[in-house]
Amino acid sequence: MDPGQKAETTMTTHTATTLLAAVATVTVRLDADAFEACIPERYAAELTKVFPGAEVEVKRATSHETRLDARGEFDGADVRIVARGRSYDVLGIEDAPSDAAEDIDALVEAAWDRACG
């Protein structure tokens, strides 16, 4: 490379949408009330629209709290989206957008409303 030539760098922009597309598996454990209020297969089908390409499983929780655990890989890094109740965290991506957790919460809530609302 010429000393005056700048090296090209590739920067990947992380958005909630790209993070959701990177997810390969999603496990949702619904608290007893939520599990009884919804058909798990219908909710799983709606979640596949939020997490395209992911294998989604909806189960009854053994605790009194609904939890979501989504795992995948993005640009060679492990990505994990975890939620307890309505509190979401994006793990494994240092430069995840600050509003990603809120965006994901809104999309998952909309899936719930469509499936179980």
C-alpha positions, 0 to 999 in steps of 0.5 A, a space after each residue: 500500500 502507498 504510504 499516502 493511501 488510507 487503509 479501507 476499514 469496514 465498519 458494521 452498523 449494528 441495529 436492532 434489526 441486524 441483531 435480531 436477524 443474527 439470532 439462531 435460537 430463542 427460548 421463551 419461558 412464560 410464567 404460569 399466567 402468561 402460559 395459560 393466556 396464550 397458545 405457545 405455538 401461536 406465540 412462537 410463530 409470531 416470534 419467528 417474525 421478530 427473529 427471522 431464521 431462528 428456531 423458537 421454543 416457548 415453554 412454561 417457566 418453572 419460576 414466577 417470571 417470564 424470561 427470554 434467551 436468544 442466541 446467535 452470532 454476528 460478525 464472528 461474535 456471540 450475541 445474546 439477548 436476554 430478558 427477565 420480564 420486560 427488561 432486555 439486555 444485548 450481550 456480546 456486542 460492545 457497540 450495540 445501539 443504546 435503543 436496541 433493548 427498547 426496540 426489541 422489547 417493542 417488537 416482542 410485545 407486538 408479537 405477544 399482542 398479535 398472538 395472545 392479545 
